Amino acid sequence: MSNSPLPEERPRLWELMAKTFPKYDEYATETTRGIPVVVLEPSGGWPRPEGRSRRLARRQGAPR
């Protein structure tokens, strides 16, 4: 499931995206269009360990 963040959430999420992939900031300076920020949420199909994302769970040592 995906949705757009609230306008007040966008700056925080953009900063998080840019820390994860710095080219976002570079690209933003090279275009005049607004770059969408989308919030993705699991729709089911796999259990999340203790409510964490799979990537975070792996970083913290949870089995795959």
PyMOL commands that set and color helices and strands:
alter all, ss='L'
color gray80, all
select helices_A, chain A and resi 10-20+23-30+49-51+54-59
alter helices_A, ss='H'
color red, helices_A
select strands_A, chain A and resi 2-3+39-40
alter strands_A, ss='S'
color yellow, strands_A
deselect
rebuild
show_as cartoon
